[in-house]
């Protein structure tokens, strides 16, 4: 899909309803599917990633009925075991793949996983090393990942400076084993907030795990997931796109999120305040008001998904911004450092990238000089749309359909706050 984003200006705050948290929806669907009973999950948005997790849990035996904005899940009765011989299709969802690998290994049966685009090229070395240490089979090639052998309770050691999804995958599976387990995380522990979200979801479904110190998780064995019903809260990683738009282009009221949320990407509010924007609580969310933005120091260790939109924020600011702990961005749906470097050049921004740091000089975004490309990456697409509005001139974005991965209604919501979006090619 190719779209043309037109600039706009407004004097009164515009309002956007933030979609439900994809991170929490993944976790709730997994837990509900493992529970002994029926759960109803409200405020569900059917992005491609969430559909992949739903289908994956169906393959493990869960009965999932999808309504317009809710799902009813009758969980698995007994140990999870993949139904059928076909590979589990994770589409392009890293969460789906990394959450399901340990769960599918509880039965010991051979299971294969497939995916799209860069998914099977993204690093899975954490699981590969763990499996081989335990005499289990883990084979990854360009077309699939195949595992065989049963996980056993015990001590698991892994690095903390890789995706937290590996640890979360183990957290979901290990409580179902008969004896206790320990996950020892070699420091530094990055993306800890995502581990907290996983444990929060597990606790809501009756299963516990806890940190015994800063780097060690204790997981009691012999536990049973129990049904739970509720509404998924709004997504701060998606709020970030509209919050940056509000800070740089015009006041926006972002509603549908919880002030007491434990999502790590909630830090976007503090970052915007440090940059010079006004961020205030309002009924149902936050009002972000345009301000004189200045460069700053940003640490992405606990909020890597904010990387692309924070680069746009830095381009809008006056003065240099230094963003640290960015290395993992190279292994997402795209190489997000290279992709943003290439696309921001079209707005006159010269970004300097080092191994784990990037530096952006700021100074404002100039009118775009060429057609933009989304790099088949949802967060690049949404960041470029915000950049186009902040540049004050129309811009054409190719590959815009990739927003369906996490936020299918993004361009409709952009139009809802008064940004004209013209579809050039469906």
N, C-alpha and C positions, 0 to 999 in steps of 0.2 A: 504494500500500500504506500502511495506517495501522497503527502499532505503539504499544504501551504499554510503556515502559521502567520497571521497578520498581527501587527502591534495594536495595542489598545491602551487607553488611559481611563482612569475613573477617580472620582473625588470622594465617593462614599464607599465604605467597606463592602466588598463582595463576600458571599458565603459559599463554602463548598462542604459537602458531606464526605468525610474521609471514609474510604472503604475498610472492611474488616481486616484485621491483621492476618496476613498470609502465614507468618511464622506460628502464631497461635493456632490457626485453623489446621495446619499440618499436624501439630502436636495433639490437638483434641481429636482429630479423626483417627490418628493412630491409637490413642488411649481408648477411645470409645469402641474401636474395632477389636481391641483386646479384652474388653470388659465382658463379664458374665451377665448379660442383660441388655436392656434397650436404653439408648441415650438419644436425646434430641438436641441438636446443635443449631442455634439460630444465628442470623447475621453471617451467612456464608456467601462468599462471592466465588463464582466458578471460573477462576483463572485456570490456565492450562496446567500450572503446577499443582493446584489443588485437585483437579480432575485426575492427574497422574497418581496422587496419593490415594484418592478414593478407589481407583481401579486396582492399585497395588494391594490395598487391604481387602478388597473383594477376592483377589487371588489367594489371600491367606484364609479365606473362609467367612469374612464378615458380610452381613446382608445390609446393604446401604441403599436407602431410598432417598432420592434427591427431590426436594420441593423447590419452589421459586427462590427462596432465600434461606432454606433450612435443610438439614439432612437428618433422617432418622436412621440410627445404626443399631442393629442387633449384633452384638459382639460374638466373638469366636467362643464356642463351647469346647474347651480342651486346648491342648497345645497348638500353636499356629503351625500350619503346614501348607505349602503352596499347592493349589489345586491345578491339575493339568500339567502337561509337559512343555507348553509354550513358554518362551522367556517372559519375564516381567518387564513390561514396557514403561520406563520412567520418563519418557519423552525428553524434556530438557531440564528436569527438576533434580538438582543436587540433593535437596532435602529428602525427596522420595527415595533416591538411590541409597543414600547413606543411612537413612533410618531403617530401610527394609533389609539391607544386607544382613545385619545381625539377627533380626527377627526370623528371616528365612533360613537362617543357619541353626535354629533351635531344634529342628527335626533331624538334621543330619543328611537330608536328601539333597541330591544335586539340583542346583537352581542357577539359571542364567538370567542376566539383566541386559536389556538393550536401552538405547536412548537416541537423542537427536543432536545435531550440530556438534558442539564441543564437549558434550557431557562425558562421553567415554574417553575423552582426551584429558579431562581434568584429573589432577593427581588423586589417586586412591591408595598411595603407598602406606598410609597408616594401617588400613585394614589388611593389605597384603602382608606387611611385616607381622602383624598380630596373628594372622591365620597360619603363616608358615612357622612361627614360633611354636604353635600348638599342634603342628603336624596336620593341618587342614589345607585343603586345596583352594588357591585363589589365583585365577588366570584372567588377565586383562589383555584384550587386543583391540583393534580399531572398531570391531563390530559388536563385542559383548564383554561382559564380565561373568565368569562362571565360578561358583563356589561349591564346595562339597565338604561335608564333615560337620559334626555337631559341636557347638560351643559348650564349654564346661565352666562351672563356677571357678573362681580363683582370683589371682592378682593380674591386672592388666596395666601395663605401663605404656604411655604414649606422650608425644610432645604436645605442649599447650599452645604453640605458636602456629598451629594449623587450624583448619576449619573446626569449629565446635560441633559440627554435625556428626563427626565420627564419635565423639564422646556421647552425644545425645543418643545416637543409635544404640550404643552399648547400654546406656541408661534404660532405654525402653525394654531391652531384651533380658538383661541380667536378673531383674527381680523374679522372672518366671522360672529360673533355674532352682533346684532344690536347696542349694546351700548359698551362703553369703559370698559376695565378691567385693573386690576393691579395685578402684581405678586410680592409679598414681599418675599424676600429670606433671611432666617435667616442665619447670617454669621457663619463660613467663606464661601465665594462663591468660590468653587473649579471648575476646568474645565471651567473657564469663557471664554477661547478662543473658546470653542465649541458653547457657546451661541452667541458669536460674529459672528461665521461662519453661524449660523442659521439666525441671523438678516441680515447678508450680503446677504445671498441667498434670503430671503424674499424681501429685498429692490430691488434686481435685477428683481424680479417678481412683483414689484409695490406695495408691502405691507410694512408698517413701524411699528416698535416698538423701544422704546428707554429707556435707563437707565435715570431715573430722579435723582438718587443718586447711591452710590456704591451698594446698595442692593435692589433697587426698579425698576421694569420695568413697563412702561405705554404702553398699547396696545389699540390704538383707534379702536372702533368697526365700523361696516358697510363698511369694506374695500373689495376690489375685487382683486384677483390675476390676473396679466396680463401676456401674453406670453412673453417668452424671449428665445433667441437662443445663443449658445456659446459652447466653449470647456471646459471640466472639467480639472482643473490643476492637476499636478502630486502630489503624496501622500507622505508627509514627514514621516508618520509613517512607510511606506514601504521602503522609502529611508534609514531609520535608520538601517535596517539589512545590507545593502550593505555598508553604511558609517562606521559602526563598523567593518565590514570585512576589509575595506580599512585602518582603523586606526590600526588594530591589525595584519593584514596579508600581505597586499600589496596595493599599490596605486590604487584607483578606482575613476573613473569619473562618477558621478551620474547626468544624464541629464533628462530633461522633467519636472522640477519644476521651480516655480517662486520665485525669490528673494524677491518680495514684498508680498508674501503669508501671510495670517493671520492665518494659521494653527498653533495651539499651539505646535504640535510636531516638528515644525521647530527648537525648542530649542535644538534638538539633535546636531545641529551644534555647539552651544555654549558649550554644555557639552563635546563634543569631543575636542574642543580647550582647555578647562580647564584640560582635562585629559592628554594633551600633543601632540595631533595629529595636523597636519596642515590641515586647511580647507580654501580653496580659491574659490572665484567665478570663473567660467569658462563659455564659451558660452553655454547657455541652462541649467546651473545648477552649480554643485560644484565638485571640485577635492579634495578628501580626501586622505591624504598621511600618511603612516605609521609613527608612532612616538613612543618614549619611554613613555609609559602610566603610570600614577600614580593615586592612589586612590583619592577620592574627596567626597564632600558633594553634594547630589542630592535631590531635592524636587520634588516629583511626583504629587503634588496637581493639577497641570494644564496639566499633560501629562501622565496619568496612563497607556495608551497603550504602552508606551516605557519601562515599567517595566521589562519584561523578557529580552529584548536584552541589557538593561543597566546592568543587573546582569551578563550577559556574558562579557560585557566590563569590569566590576569590577573584574571578575575573571582573565582577561588578564593583569590587571594593577599590579603595584608593590605598596604595601601599602593598608591599609584598606579603603574601601568605605562605607559610611553611606548613605542609601536611606530612606528618610522620607515620610510620608503620603502614605503608601502602603496598608492600611487596605482594601480598595476597591478591591484590586487584588484578594481577596479571593472569590469574587462573580462574576467572569467573566466566560468564557466558561469552565474554570477549576478553582480550587483554585490555582492561579498562584504562590503564595508564596510556598505552599507545593510542587507543581509540579516542580518548578525550584530548590528548595532545594534538592529534590530527584534526579533530573537528573544531577545537577551540582556535586553532590557527585561522580558520575561516572567519572568525570574529576579531582577528587582530591580537589574539592572546598568545604570547610566547611562553610556554611552560617548560621548565627544566626538570628532568626526571633523573634521579639517582636510584640506587638499589632499593632503598626502603624509604625514600623521601622524595617529595616533589615541591617545587617552588614556583609560585605564580606571581608575576609582577603587579597585577591589578591594573587599574587605570580606566576601567569601563570596557564594555563590549561594543565594537564597531559593527556597522551593518554587514551582514554576511556576504561574502564574495562569491560563493558557489553553492551548489546543491550539497546538502548535508546527508550523511549516511548513518543509519542506526547501528551498524555492525552486528546485526541480529541479536542485539542486547537491549532488553526492556529498559534498563536504567539509563543507558546511553540515549535511547530514543526520548525518554521523558525529560532528561536533562537538556537535550538539544532544543526541545520545544520551549522550555523555560528560558533558555539562552536567547532564542529567537525573539521572544516577547521583550526581554530585557534589553536587547540591542536596538529596539525602536524601529526596526525595518522588517519587511516580510522576508521569510526564509522558507525554502522547500526542503522537506525531510523525506528521504527514501528509506524504505524498509520499516515503516512506522507500525506495521502489523505486529511486530514483536512485543508490543505492550500487552498483548493478550496473555503472555506468560504469567504476569502478576497483577495487572490492572487493566482489564478489558475496557472499562469505561473511562479511561484517562482523558481521551480527547473530548468526549461528551462533557466531562466535568470541567475541562478547560473552557469549553464553550459556555458552560453554565455560569462561569465567573466573568463572562464578557469578552473572551479571547476568540476572535473569528478563526475557525479552522476549516479550510477548504480541501475536500478530498479530490485530488487530481487524477489518481489511479486507484481503483479499489483493490 
